Amino acid sequence: MESRYKRDHGYSYGEMIQKQDALTVSELTEGVFSEWDDKLEIMGSICDFYDYMWRFYPDGRLVLADTILYSKDVKNCEWKGKVDCGHLEYHSLDDMLSDWLDELKRNESTKKFDEEISFIEKIKR
């Protein structure tokens, strides 16, 4: 699958982060993933397009925080046990992708996310 990010920028979201920060996928995901895959690429494309920062926890949990809120307070990307505006918490990457499916479908950017929508629909079955 070629993500929206790769179509727009010519390289994957994961490649961009790894080259920019020289981190491994394991370091970026707190050991949850050892290799960059399509699920992570979709997450990265969504976060890039909707302007969210992300953070994994070793048990697989994932937090997304609005970049503006994050820049004011880095703790906005910590697990809080509740969901606030601009702060989204998921028990797994699969939960995050499933949650974003309706948003991707109804957003005016649907044409840009066609492959991502199709991929998420397949993994939800």
C-alpha positions in Angstrom: 0.0 0.0 0.0 1.3 3.5 -0.8 0.1 5.9 1.8 -1.1 9.5 1.3 2.1 10.7 2.8 4.3 8.7 0.4 2.1 9.9 -2.6 2.5 13.6 -1.4 6.1 13.5 -0.3 7.8 10.7 -2.3 8.8 8.7 0.8 7.0 7.1 3.7 6.2 8.8 7.0 8.4 6.2 8.7 11.4 6.9 6.5 11.1 10.6 7.2 11.1 10.1 10.9 13.9 7.6 11.0 16.1 9.7 8.7 15.3 12.9 10.6 15.7 11.5 14.1 18.0 8.5 13.4 15.7 6.3 15.6 14.7 2.7 15.1 11.1 1.7 14.8 11.4 -0.1 18.1 12.6 3.1 19.8 9.8 5.2 18.1 7.1 2.7 19.2 8.5 1.9 22.7 9.2 -1.7 21.5 5.6 -2.3 20.3 6.8 -2.7 16.7 10.1 -3.8 15.3 9.5 -2.9 11.7 7.6 -0.1 10.0 4.4 -1.5 8.4 1.3 -0.4 6.6 -0.6 0.2 9.9 2.1 2.5 11.2 2.2 4.3 7.8 -1.5 4.9 7.9 -1.3 6.2 11.5 1.6 8.5 10.4 -0.4 9.8 7.4 -3.4 10.5 9.6 -1.3 12.3 12.3 0.5 14.3 9.6 -2.7 15.4 7.9 -4.7 16.1 11.1 -1.7 17.6 12.9 -1.4 15.2 15.8 1.7 14.1 17.7 1.7 10.4 18.8 3.2 8.3 21.5 3.2 4.5 22.1 3.4 2.8 25.4 5.2 -0.6 25.8 1.9 -2.4 26.4 0.6 -1.2 23.0 -1.5 1.8 24.1 -1.3 4.8 21.9 -2.0 8.5 22.6 -2.6 11.2 20.0 -2.3 14.8 21.0 -3.1 17.9 18.9 0.3 19.4 17.9 -0.6 22.9 19.2 -1.6 21.6 22.6 1.5 19.3 22.6 3.8 22.3 21.9 2.3 24.1 24.9 2.6 21.2 27.2 4.5 18.0 26.3 2.5 16.1 29.0 -0.5 16.3 26.6 0.9 13.2 24.9 0.8 11.2 28.2 -1.9 8.6 29.0 -4.5 10.4 31.3 -7.2 7.8 31.6 -9.7 10.1 29.9 -10.2 11.6 26.5 -10.2 15.4 26.1 -10.6 17.5 23.1 -7.3 17.3 21.2 -6.2 14.3 23.3 -7.1 10.8 22.1 -6.3 7.5 23.7 -6.4 4.0 22.3 -5.6 0.6 23.7 -3.9 -0.4 20.4 -3.1 0.8 16.9 -5.9 -1.3 15.5 -8.3 0.5 17.8 -7.0 3.9 16.6 -7.4 2.9 12.9 -10.9 1.6 13.5 -11.9 4.8 15.3 -10.6 7.0 12.5 -12.3 5.1 9.7 -15.6 7.2 9.8 -13.6 10.5 9.9 -11.6 9.5 6.8 -14.7 8.5 5.0 -16.7 11.7 5.7 -13.7 14.2 5.4 -13.4 16.2 2.2 -10.0 14.5 1.8 -11.6 11.1 1.1 -9.9 10.8 -2.3 -6.5 11.2 -0.6 -7.2 8.4 1.8 -8.9 5.8 -0.5 -6.2 3.2 0.0 -6.1 3.8 3.7 -9.9 3.4 4.0 -9.8 0.2 2.0 -6.9 -1.2 4.2 -8.7 -0.4 7.5 -11.9 -1.9 6.2 -10.1 -5.1 5.4 -8.4 -5.4 8.9 -11.7 -4.7 10.6 -13.3 -7.9 9.1 
